[in-house]
């Protein structure tokens, strides 16, 4: 993992105690805050590029902070919360979070999610237009898709959906975001999306019944495996 400036914005002291040494061992600089006011100030003053955000802060709902945090510059935001309802996950992701991890969490899984999020905000990732997900390669600049080196022909709609997933490779993309990307309407019939995901899987997956590239996040959306 590249060296980062990471803010842990959580009012549970145990979370920072557990995560700080793990993150610092990767070379990252870690800041902590226990409420929304402290968190916004820490993000602004320390030029953080990744925030681990709890939703249940004492002075605000974490979802309300996402747009404010984005105003301080390019950063990844991973929500870490005990709110396991699908509606909460969808709301946080639609508000602009990059990913969502349930409490209690597995450290290794969280670190993997952090690595994916950091690749999204890395300068070289922003300059490039090539996304790799296992044997799948999506060239965003050339609108070219290859699987194990062989070019895959997609319809315009299929490509629009795959591009939306590739731009957030490894991260969940909600149904609403995908409907907006494919049909220009986040309230469009979800059956449209399910049908096109099935078509994509026929072209991209070795076994569409057990997808390994285009993965379902039940009740939330889909993820292009990073």
DAZIPE-V41059 format. One record per helix or strand of 2 or more residues. SS is the DSSP state (helix for helix, strand for strand). FROM is the first residue (numbers start at 0). TO is the last residue. Records with the same first field share a line. If there is no record, write none. Layout:
SS = FROM-TO + FROM-TO
//
This chain:
strand = 4-8 + 28-32 + 49-52 + 75-80 + 98-101 + 129-132 + 135-138 + 143-146 + 149-150 + 171-173 + 213-216 + 220-223
helix = 12-23 + 35-45 + 61-69 + 85-93 + 106-120 + 122-126 + 155-165 + 174-182 + 189-203 + 207-209
//
